[in-house]
Amino acid sequence: MNTRYNISINRALIIILSLILIIMAFILNTIPMNNTEINSLEKKISISDVITMIAIFLTLGASIFSFTYKGKLNDLLKKEKQTNELIIAKAEESSETAKRDAAIANEKSMIAMKNAADANMKTAEINERAINAELKSKKLEIELIKLRLDVGDRFLPIEIQKELIKELAKYPKKTIAIFVNIANNSEPNIFANNLKNFFTKLGWDSNIYQQNNVIVPPPTGMQIIGKTECIPILEIFGKHLKSMNYENKLSNNDSLETDLRIVIFSNK
């Protein structure tokens, strides 16, 4: 702002000096040589010389001022050029820094993406191992249950009970009579109590009855008898008993006093 102001003042001074020179030249050319106050040629020459000298000094001053002004302008231009070059250099440096920072940021982003991909892969591997371990554990658990069912006393595993409750919950409350054939061991009674506890959990009524075995040889396994309306229930029980390798026989009898009758014989 100050530079532009100084340039405007210098231009005004040049214009003023030029006007003074023009005025002096005009005065010099318009002096009346026959003026009565200027009555001698020497005086007229003296006046002309004075005016000429003034014009010369003014011209010299204007020239000096013009050269000085031009020098200042050159200095200002050089300074402005240096300033612009400095601004351009800083801008280029900032641009290079920005490019370098962008490249570093991009490299960090790629590294982060690679690390994230590696982490996801490791997580997937861990999840897969956990799933495989869980499946293996369940398979071992199933094998253990089957082994217990094969060599041990009969019972309803918790998982089988959950499945039965889920499938039988849609049926109305039923009444069940559980008959136990007296045998040489307590296994049928234990299994009968296990079934009664399950039916209680289901909300159905059940009772256990003891009876003597009169069949020779004594039968094994169990028999489930139901009314016609209970045939779907019989099929559900039969399916799960078969999955446990429990010997069973299903039959239909509408003359039953209860909805279902379960007869438990000795284990096979």
C-alpha positions as CSV (number, residue, x, y, z in Angstrom):
1,M,0.0,0.0,0.0
2,N,2.8,2.4,0.9
3,T,4.8,1.5,-2.3
4,R,1.8,2.4,-4.4
5,Y,1.3,5.6,-2.5
6,N,4.9,6.7,-3.0
7,I,4.8,5.8,-6.8
8,S,1.7,8.0,-7.1
9,I,3.4,11.0,-5.4
10,N,6.5,10.6,-7.6
11,R,4.3,10.6,-10.7
12,A,2.6,13.8,-9.5
13,L,6.0,15.5,-9.0
14,I,7.1,14.6,-12.5
15,I,3.9,16.0,-13.9
16,I,4.3,19.2,-11.9
17,L,7.9,19.7,-13.1
18,S,6.9,19.1,-16.7
19,L,4.1,21.7,-16.3
20,I,6.7,24.2,-14.9
21,L,9.0,23.7,-17.8
22,I,6.2,24.2,-20.3
23,I,5.1,27.4,-18.5
24,M,8.7,28.7,-18.4
25,A,9.1,28.0,-22.1
26,F,5.8,29.7,-22.8
27,I,6.8,32.8,-20.7
28,L,10.2,32.8,-22.5
29,N,8.6,32.8,-25.9
30,T,5.9,35.4,-25.0
31,I,8.1,38.2,-23.4
32,P,7.4,41.3,-25.4
33,M,10.7,42.6,-26.7
34,N,9.3,46.1,-27.1
35,N,8.0,46.4,-23.5
36,T,8.9,49.9,-22.3
37,E,9.9,48.6,-18.9
38,I,12.5,46.4,-20.6
39,N,14.3,49.2,-22.5
40,S,17.6,47.6,-23.3
41,L,18.6,44.6,-25.3
42,E,21.1,43.6,-22.6
43,K,18.4,43.5,-20.0
44,K,16.2,41.4,-22.3
45,I,19.1,39.0,-22.9
46,S,19.8,38.8,-19.1
47,I,16.1,38.0,-18.4
48,S,16.2,35.3,-21.2
49,D,19.4,33.9,-19.7
50,V,17.9,33.7,-16.2
51,I,14.8,32.0,-17.6
52,T,16.9,29.7,-19.6
53,M,19.1,28.8,-16.6
54,I,15.9,28.2,-14.5
55,A,14.6,26.0,-17.2
56,I,18.0,24.1,-17.4
57,F,18.1,23.6,-13.6
58,L,14.5,22.5,-13.7
59,T,15.3,20.1,-16.5
60,L,18.4,18.9,-14.7
61,G,16.4,18.5,-11.5
62,A,13.7,16.6,-13.4
63,S,16.3,14.4,-15.0
64,I,17.9,13.6,-11.7
65,F,14.5,13.0,-10.1
66,S,13.5,10.8,-13.1
67,F,16.7,8.7,-12.8
68,T,16.3,8.5,-9.0
69,Y,12.6,7.6,-9.4
70,K,13.5,5.0,-12.1
71,G,16.2,3.5,-9.7
72,K,13.7,3.3,-6.9
73,L,11.2,1.7,-9.3
74,N,13.9,-0.9,-10.3
75,D,14.6,-1.5,-6.6
76,L,10.9,-1.9,-5.9
77,L,10.6,-4.3,-8.8
78,K,13.6,-6.3,-7.7
79,K,12.2,-6.4,-4.1
80,E,8.8,-7.4,-5.3
81,K,10.3,-10.1,-7.6
82,Q,12.4,-11.4,-4.7
83,T,9.3,-11.5,-2.5
84,N,7.3,-13.3,-5.2
85,E,10.2,-15.7,-5.7
86,L,10.2,-16.3,-2.0
87,I,6.5,-16.9,-1.9
88,I,6.7,-19.2,-4.9
89,A,9.6,-21.1,-3.2
90,K,7.6,-21.4,0.0
91,A,4.5,-22.6,-1.9
92,E,6.6,-25.2,-3.8
93,E,8.1,-26.3,-0.5
94,S,4.7,-26.5,1.1
95,S,3.5,-28.4,-1.9
96,E,6.4,-30.9,-1.7
97,T,5.8,-31.2,2.1
98,A,2.1,-31.8,1.4
99,K,2.9,-34.5,-1.2
100,R,5.4,-36.1,1.2
101,D,2.9,-36.1,4.0
102,A,0.2,-37.5,1.7
103,A,2.6,-40.2,0.6
104,I,3.4,-41.1,4.2
105,A,-0.3,-41.0,5.1
106,N,-1.1,-43.3,2.2
107,E,1.7,-45.7,3.2
108,K,0.4,-45.7,6.8
109,S,-3.1,-46.3,5.5
110,M,-1.9,-49.3,3.4
111,I,-0.1,-50.7,6.4
112,A,-3.2,-50.2,8.6
113,M,-5.3,-52.0,6.0
114,K,-2.8,-54.8,5.8
115,N,-2.7,-55.1,9.6
116,A,-6.6,-55.1,9.6
117,A,-6.7,-57.8,7.0
118,D,-4.2,-59.9,8.9
119,A,-6.2,-59.3,12.1
120,N,-9.4,-60.3,10.4
121,M,-7.7,-63.4,9.0
122,K,-6.4,-64.4,12.4
123,T,-9.8,-63.8,13.9
124,A,-11.4,-65.9,11.3
125,E,-8.9,-68.7,12.0
126,I,-9.5,-68.4,15.8
127,N,-13.3,-68.5,15.2
128,E,-12.9,-71.5,12.9
129,R,-10.8,-73.3,15.5
130,A,-13.4,-72.5,18.2
131,I,-16.2,-73.8,16.0
132,N,-14.3,-76.9,15.2
133,A,-13.4,-77.4,18.9
134,E,-17.1,-76.9,19.8
135,L,-18.2,-79.4,17.2
136,K,-15.6,-81.9,18.3
137,S,-16.8,-81.4,21.9
138,K,-20.4,-82.0,21.0
139,K,-19.5,-85.0,19.0
140,L,-17.5,-86.4,22.0
141,E,-20.5,-85.6,24.2
142,I,-22.9,-87.4,21.9
143,E,-20.5,-90.4,21.7
144,L,-20.2,-90.4,25.5
145,I,-24.0,-90.3,25.9
146,K,-24.4,-93.2,23.4
147,L,-21.8,-95.1,25.3
148,R,-23.6,-94.5,28.6
149,L,-26.8,-95.6,26.9
150,D,-25.3,-98.7,25.6
151,V,-23.6,-99.9,28.7
152,G,-25.5,-98.2,31.5
153,D,-29.0,-97.6,32.9
154,R,-31.6,-96.0,30.8
155,F,-32.3,-92.2,31.3
156,L,-33.5,-89.2,29.4
157,P,-30.5,-86.9,28.6
158,I,-31.0,-83.2,29.2
159,E,-30.7,-82.4,25.5
160,I,-33.4,-85.1,24.6
161,Q,-35.7,-83.6,27.3
162,K,-35.3,-80.2,25.8
163,E,-36.2,-81.5,22.3
164,L,-39.2,-83.4,23.7
165,I,-40.5,-80.4,25.6
166,K,-40.2,-78.2,22.5
167,E,-42.1,-80.8,20.3
168,L,-44.7,-81.7,22.9
169,A,-45.5,-78.2,24.2
170,K,-48.1,-77.7,21.4
171,Y,-50.2,-80.7,22.6
172,P,-52.8,-80.4,25.4
173,K,-52.1,-81.8,28.9
174,K,-52.1,-85.6,29.0
175,T,-52.5,-88.3,31.6
176,I,-49.9,-91.1,31.7
177,A,-49.8,-94.4,33.6
178,I,-46.3,-95.9,34.0
179,F,-46.2,-99.6,34.7
180,V,-42.9,-101.2,36.0
181,N,-42.4,-104.9,35.8
182,I,-40.7,-106.2,38.9
183,A,-37.2,-107.4,37.9
184,N,-34.0,-108.6,39.5
185,N,-32.5,-105.0,39.5
186,S,-33.7,-101.5,40.2
187,E,-33.0,-100.1,36.7
188,P,-36.7,-100.2,35.5
189,N,-37.8,-98.3,38.7
190,I,-35.1,-95.7,38.2
191,F,-36.0,-95.1,34.6
192,A,-39.7,-94.9,35.5
193,N,-39.0,-92.2,38.1
194,N,-36.9,-90.4,35.5
195,L,-39.8,-90.4,33.1
196,K,-42.2,-89.2,35.8
197,N,-40.0,-86.3,36.6
198,F,-39.9,-85.4,32.9
199,F,-43.7,-85.4,32.6
200,T,-44.0,-83.3,35.7
201,K,-41.6,-80.8,34.2
202,L,-43.8,-80.9,31.0
203,G,-47.0,-80.3,33.1
204,W,-48.6,-83.6,32.4
205,D,-50.0,-86.0,35.1
206,S,-48.3,-89.3,35.6
207,N,-48.4,-92.2,38.1
208,I,-46.1,-95.2,38.6
209,Y,-47.6,-98.7,39.1
210,Q,-45.8,-101.9,40.1
211,Q,-46.7,-105.2,38.4
212,N,-45.4,-108.8,38.5
213,N,-43.9,-110.2,35.3
214,V,-45.7,-113.4,34.3
215,I,-44.1,-113.8,30.8
216,V,-41.3,-116.3,30.3
217,P,-38.8,-115.4,29.1
218,P,-39.3,-111.9,30.6
219,P,-39.6,-109.2,27.9
220,T,-37.0,-106.4,27.6
221,G,-37.2,-102.8,26.6
222,M,-40.4,-100.8,26.9
223,Q,-43.9,-100.5,25.4
224,I,-45.8,-97.2,24.8
225,I,-49.6,-97.5,24.1
226,G,-51.7,-94.5,23.3
227,K,-55.2,-93.5,22.1
228,T,-55.7,-92.6,18.4
229,E,-55.4,-88.9,19.2
230,C,-52.0,-89.5,20.8
231,I,-50.4,-91.3,17.8
232,P,-48.3,-88.1,16.9
233,I,-47.0,-88.1,20.5
234,L,-46.1,-91.8,20.2
235,E,-44.2,-91.1,17.0
236,I,-42.3,-88.3,18.7
237,F,-41.3,-90.6,21.6
238,G,-40.4,-93.4,19.3
239,K,-38.1,-91.2,17.2
240,H,-36.1,-90.1,20.3
241,L,-36.0,-93.5,21.9
242,K,-34.6,-94.9,18.6
243,S,-31.9,-92.2,18.6
244,M,-30.8,-93.5,22.0
245,N,-30.9,-97.1,20.9
246,Y,-33.6,-97.9,23.5
247,E,-35.7,-100.9,22.6
248,N,-39.4,-99.9,22.3
249,K,-42.7,-100.9,20.8
250,L,-45.5,-98.5,19.9
251,S,-49.2,-99.4,19.7
252,N,-52.7,-97.9,19.7
253,N,-55.6,-98.7,22.1
254,D,-58.6,-96.4,22.4
255,S,-59.9,-98.3,25.5
256,L,-57.2,-96.9,27.8
257,E,-58.3,-95.2,30.9
258,T,-55.4,-92.7,30.5
259,D,-54.2,-91.0,27.4
260,L,-50.9,-92.9,27.4
261,R,-49.6,-96.1,29.0
262,I,-45.9,-96.8,29.3
263,V,-44.8,-100.3,30.3
264,I,-41.1,-100.6,31.3
265,F,-39.4,-104.0,31.2
266,S,-35.8,-104.9,32.1
267,N,-33.0,-103.3,30.1
268,K,-31.7,-105.3,27.2
